Amino acid sequence: MQKPKRRLIGAVLGATCIAVSSLVPQAHGQTTDALLDKLVDKGIISVKEAKELREQADHDFNKAYAAKSGMPDWVTQFKIYGDVRGRYEMFRTENESESGATAQANRPRDRFRYRLRVGATATLMDNFEAGFRLTSSEANGTFGGDPISGNTTFGDNGSKKFVYIDLAYGKWAPIKHGPWLLSGTIGKMENPFLLSDMVFDADYTPEGVALQGAYAINDQHSIKLNSAYFVLDEINGGSENQDDPAMIGAQMR
């Protein structure tokens, strides 16, 4: 390819990357790939040249995105997410009277509830990840919120509601190539074990360390190992013979 022509295409791709970065960063890859594929189809550039231009476009996009967002260059991706929902619950139960006859209880319960969650995940260089999430919930005893629910009940005449830390973790995947995968997580995390709700509630976010590994045998089959050490409580001032409660688990899939 002639150099002026190549520079013109590179300039167009660079301008496209900068323009896209100011709107939706996730659309960058699709926009660039579509443009380069079209140029290859028309015979304007070769597959090798398209690969070189794609790498240069990615580099220019990362620089432009870092400058516009204020992110350091070691942050490769930053995602903010959240959700909110409302619900109505109605409880109707049955009681047994003194005579043994079954009758409807005269104390039905109706309530309105909401759940709010917001969080962020940062993907860093060298396969590191950090994230946090905040959630609504109701107080559980004298400390913290309900570990298995983020729902808050309407009531107390418009009182301000609580917000709790639901996730706060760091993750590293030192092996992430070919069929092998190995990652470790520390902090308050998503439950690494895949089990039914009879064992773990879906909203339970344990605290501790976890190690996960996997080997892909082929496209349909793989071997996975999940293991973790969860801190259940820290007993301050307990007796010498009293250990802090914890949970150790492993799962082969």
Secondary structure, DSSP 8 states (H G I E B T S, - for coil): --HHHHHHHHHHHHHHHHHHHTT-GGGHHHHHHHHHHHHHHTTSS-HHHHHHHHHHHHHHHHHHHHHHH---TTEEEEEEEEEEEEEEEEE--EEE-TTS-EEE-S--EEEEEEEEEEEEEEEEGGGEEEEEEEEE--B-TTSSB-TT---EE--TTT----EEEEEEEEEEEEEEETTEEEEEEEEE--------TTTS-TT---EEEEEEEEEE-SSS-EEEEEEEEEE----TT--TT----EEEEEEE-
